Amino acid sequence: MKRIFFVILFTSVCSFSEIQACDICGCGVNNYYIGILPQFNHTFFGTRYYFSSYNTRLAADPTQFSKDFYQTTELWGGWNIGKKFQLLAFVPYNFNHQHSDEGITNTKGLGDITLLGNYKVFDIRSVTPGNKVISQQLWIGGGVKLPTGKFNLESTTQDVASIANGQLGSGSMDVLLHAMYNIRINRLGFNSAVSYKINSANKDEYRFGDKLSVSSFASYSISSSKITINPNFGLLYEHTKASELQASKIALTGGSILNGSAGIEMSFKKMAIGFNVQLPITQNFAQNQTKENIKGMVHVSFAI
């Protein structure tokens, strides 16, 4: 099978707190996204842009609110080693915008670099009596997120979760685990993935909650002599545990969300272009005081 359709989604590790002002707003620094990888056989590099936004208004005091908008411009690349192994690297630069009842805060700078490795467990190709070509793959992998982004939390800070969300990095080295199963029947493809992100405490004793992600996508390949187009649709579920400060859980942290996603991947020989959008179907963060809005991503990648 010459083309491999990967879908992993690590998004939105959310933190909230209930201490004065609008402390439960947003899910910033620990947002994490891999998405759909370009379908090149060997090595690729590229750049991409993705964004997410959140609105918060306290039920007990509607005058306390926050509108948060997070953007990332990222360099990324992948290297295939033989037929079984693949290495991936992601270098993000973040732009965080928080507009609350206390004013406007903008921060920008290098985020947390991530390194991942994948191992192909099997790659099976068969032909049915009706001449349908069926291809199946199972990948497992993992990696680390490095504490390269700035994180600084004053010990006297009252609105802990809000300040933590606005940081450029988490300040911690975290572990990522995932598995992906792909099946393609002629032009129709299906992908299922599960991932788990294990976060550690940083120097300020702040620990973002661990997160489980499960996704399922369908795609259809439309090919001509010069271009291949793969529209894709799917569902993504995420559940995040409560965050902690000095080993104590922070009130109203964690939550879950189910997103619907639609996108298109296009490849032209050694170049790939893709985009997708995600919208929440159902969600529960901070007793529904925080709402996730639209997310989106666009990328341009090149084969080497």
C-alpha positions in Angstrom: 0.0 0.0 0.0 1.7 3.1 -1.2 -0.3 5.7 0.6 -0.9 5.6 4.4 -3.7 7.6 5.9 -2.9 8.7 9.4 -5.3 10.4 11.8 -4.3 11.2 15.3 -5.8 14.0 17.3 -4.4 15.3 20.6 -6.2 18.4 21.5 -7.4 20.6 24.3 -6.0 19.5 27.7 -8.1 22.0 29.7 -7.6 23.6 33.0 -10.1 25.7 35.1 -10.2 27.2 38.6 -12.9 28.9 40.7 -11.0 31.7 42.5 -12.1 35.3 41.9 -12.2 36.9 38.4 -12.7 34.6 35.4 -10.4 31.8 36.4 -12.0 28.9 34.5 -11.6 30.4 31.1 -9.9 28.8 28.1 -7.7 25.8 27.3 -4.5 27.3 26.0 -1.0 26.1 26.7 -1.7 22.4 26.8 -3.6 22.3 23.5 -1.9 19.7 21.4 -2.6 18.7 17.8 -1.1 16.3 15.3 -3.9 15.9 12.8 -3.7 14.2 9.4 -0.2 13.6 8.1 0.8 14.1 4.5 0.7 10.8 2.5 4.3 10.7 1.4 6.3 7.5 1.3 9.6 8.7 2.7 10.5 12.1 4.3 8.5 15.3 4.4 8.7 18.7 6.0 6.3 21.6 6.1 4.5 24.3 8.0 1.0 24.6 9.3 -1.3 27.0 11.2 -4.0 26.0 13.6 -6.3 27.9 16.0 -8.9 27.3 18.7 -11.2 29.6 20.7 -13.2 29.5 24.0 -15.8 31.6 25.7 -16.4 31.7 29.4 -19.0 33.4 31.5 -19.5 32.7 35.2 -23.0 31.5 36.2 -22.7 33.1 39.6 -21.5 36.5 38.3 -22.1 37.1 34.5 -20.0 40.3 34.6 -16.9 38.0 34.8 -16.1 36.6 31.4 -13.3 35.6 29.1 -12.9 35.2 25.3 -9.7 33.3 24.5 -8.2 32.8 21.1 -5.1 30.6 20.6 -3.0 30.3 17.5 0.0 28.3 16.5 2.3 28.4 13.6 4.4 25.3 13.4 7.3 23.6 11.6 6.9 19.9 11.3 8.6 16.9 9.6 8.6 13.1 9.3 11.2 10.5 8.5 10.5 6.9 7.5 13.2 4.5 8.6 12.9 1.3 6.6 9.4 -0.1 6.3 8.5 -0.3 10.0 9.5 2.9 11.7 8.7 6.6 11.4 9.9 9.6 13.4 8.0 12.9 13.7 9.0 16.3 15.1 6.9 19.4 15.8 8.2 22.9 16.6 5.4 25.3 17.5 5.3 29.1 17.9 2.3 30.2 19.9 0.1 33.4 19.9 -2.2 33.6 22.8 -5.0 36.2 23.2 -7.1 36.5 26.3 -9.8 39.1 26.6 -11.5 39.1 30.0 -13.3 41.5 32.4 -9.9 42.3 33.8 -8.5 43.4 30.4 -6.6 42.0 27.4 -3.5 39.8 27.6 -1.4 38.8 24.6 1.7 36.5 24.6 3.7 34.9 21.9 6.8 32.8 21.7 8.2 29.3 21.2 6.0 26.5 22.5 6.7 23.0 23.6 8.6 20.9 21.0 7.3 17.3 20.5 9.1 14.2 19.3 7.2 11.0 18.3 8.0 7.6 17.0 5.7 5.1 15.2 6.1 1.3 14.7 4.1 -0.6 12.0 2.8 -3.8 13.6 1.3 -5.2 10.4 0.5 -4.2 6.8 -1.9 -6.6 5.1 -3.2 -6.4 1.5 -5.8 -8.8 0.1 -8.2 -9.0 -2.9 -11.8 -10.3 -2.5 -13.6 -12.5 -5.0 -15.3 -9.4 -6.2 -11.9 -7.8 -6.9 -12.1 -5.3 -4.1 -8.6 -4.4 -2.8 -8.5 -4.3 1.0 -5.5 -2.8 2.8 -5.1 -2.9 6.6 -2.4 -1.4 8.9 -1.8 -1.2 12.6 0.6 1.3 14.1 1.6 1.9 17.7 3.9 4.6 19.0 4.7 7.2 21.6 7.0 10.1 22.3 7.7 13.1 24.5 6.7 16.7 24.8 9.7 18.8 25.9 9.4 21.8 28.2 10.8 24.3 25.7 7.9 26.9 26.0 8.0 29.4 28.8 6.0 28.7 32.0 6.1 31.0 35.0 3.5 30.9 37.7 3.9 33.1 40.8 3.2 31.3 44.1 0.9 34.2 45.1 -1.2 34.0 42.0 -4.9 33.7 42.8 -6.4 33.0 39.3 -4.1 30.0 38.9 -5.8 28.1 36.1 -6.4 31.2 34.0 -2.7 32.2 34.2 -1.6 28.7 33.5 -3.7 28.5 30.3 -2.1 31.6 29.0 1.5 30.4 29.2 3.5 29.5 26.1 4.5 26.1 27.4 3.4 23.7 30.2 6.9 23.7 31.9 6.8 19.9 32.1 8.1 16.9 30.2 5.1 14.8 29.2 4.7 11.3 27.7 2.5 10.5 24.7 1.1 7.0 23.8 -1.0 6.1 20.8 -2.3 3.4 18.5 -3.8 3.7 15.0 -5.7 1.2 12.8 -6.3 1.9 9.1 -8.4 0.0 6.6 -9.0 0.9 3.0 -11.4 -0.8 0.6 -10.5 0.4 -2.9 -11.0 4.2 -2.6 -12.9 4.2 0.7 -10.8 4.5 3.8 -11.5 4.3 7.6 -9.2 5.2 10.4 -9.5 4.7 14.2 -7.1 6.0 16.7 -6.7 6.1 20.5 -4.1 8.2 22.4 -3.2 9.0 26.0 -1.2 12.0 27.2 0.5 11.6 30.6 1.5 15.0 32.1 4.0 15.6 34.8 4.3 18.4 37.4 6.5 21.3 36.5 8.9 23.4 38.7 5.9 25.4 40.0 4.2 22.1 41.0 1.4 22.7 38.5 0.3 19.6 36.6 -2.2 19.7 33.7 -4.6 16.8 33.7 -3.9 13.7 31.7 -6.0 13.3 28.5 -7.6 10.4 26.6 -8.4 10.9 22.9 -10.4 8.6 20.6 -11.1 9.4 17.0 -12.7 7.7 13.9 -12.6 9.1 10.4 -13.8 8.1 6.9 -12.1 9.3 3.7 -12.6 8.8 0.0 -9.7 9.1 -2.6 -10.3 10.9 -5.9 -7.4 10.6 -8.2 -6.3 12.0 -11.6 -3.0 12.0 -13.4 -1.8 15.1 -11.5 -3.7 15.3 -8.3 -5.2 13.1 -5.5 -8.0 14.6 -3.3 -9.1 12.9 -0.1 -12.1 14.5 1.6 -12.5 13.3 5.1 -15.2 13.3 7.9 -15.0 12.1 11.4 -15.7 12.3 15.1 -13.3 13.0 17.9 -13.9 12.4 21.6 -11.6 13.8 24.4 -11.7 13.3 28.2 -9.4 15.3 30.4 -8.7 14.7 34.1 -8.5 17.5 36.7 -5.4 19.6 36.9 -3.4 19.9 40.1 -1.4 22.4 42.0 0.9 21.1 44.7 -0.8 17.7 44.3 -4.2 19.1 45.1 -7.0 19.1 42.5 -8.1 22.4 41.1 -11.9 22.9 41.2 -13.8 22.8 37.9 -10.9 21.5 36.0 -11.0 18.7 33.3 -14.0 17.8 31.2 -15.0 16.1 28.0 -16.0 17.0 24.5 -17.2 15.3 21.3 -16.3 17.2 18.1 -17.3 16.7 14.5 -14.6 17.3 11.8 -14.5 17.8 8.1 -11.5 18.4 5.9 -9.7 17.8 2.6 -6.2 16.6 1.8 -4.7 17.3 -1.7 -1.4 16.0 -3.0 0.5 17.1 -6.1 3.5 14.9 -6.7 5.9 16.1 -4.0 3.6 18.7 -2.4 0.5 18.3 -0.1 -2.0 20.8 1.0 -4.7 20.2 3.6 -7.2 21.8 6.0 -10.0 20.8 8.4 -12.5 22.4 10.7 -13.9 21.0 14.0 -17.2 21.9 15.7 -18.4 20.7 19.1 -21.4 18.4 19.1 -21.5 18.0 22.9 -19.2 19.2 25.7 -18.9 19.6 29.4 -16.3 22.0 30.8 -16.5 23.8 34.2 -20.2 22.9 34.7 -20.9 24.3 31.2 -19.5 27.7 32.0 -16.8 27.4 29.4 -17.7 26.6 25.8 -15.3 25.6 23.1 -16.0 27.2 19.7 -14.6 26.3 16.2 -11.2 24.9 15.6 -9.3 24.9 12.4 -6.0 23.9 10.7 -4.3 24.4 7.4 -0.9 23.0 6.2 1.5 22.9 3.3 4.0 20.1 3.2 6.7 18.8 0.8 8.4 15.5 0.1 12.2 15.2 0.1 
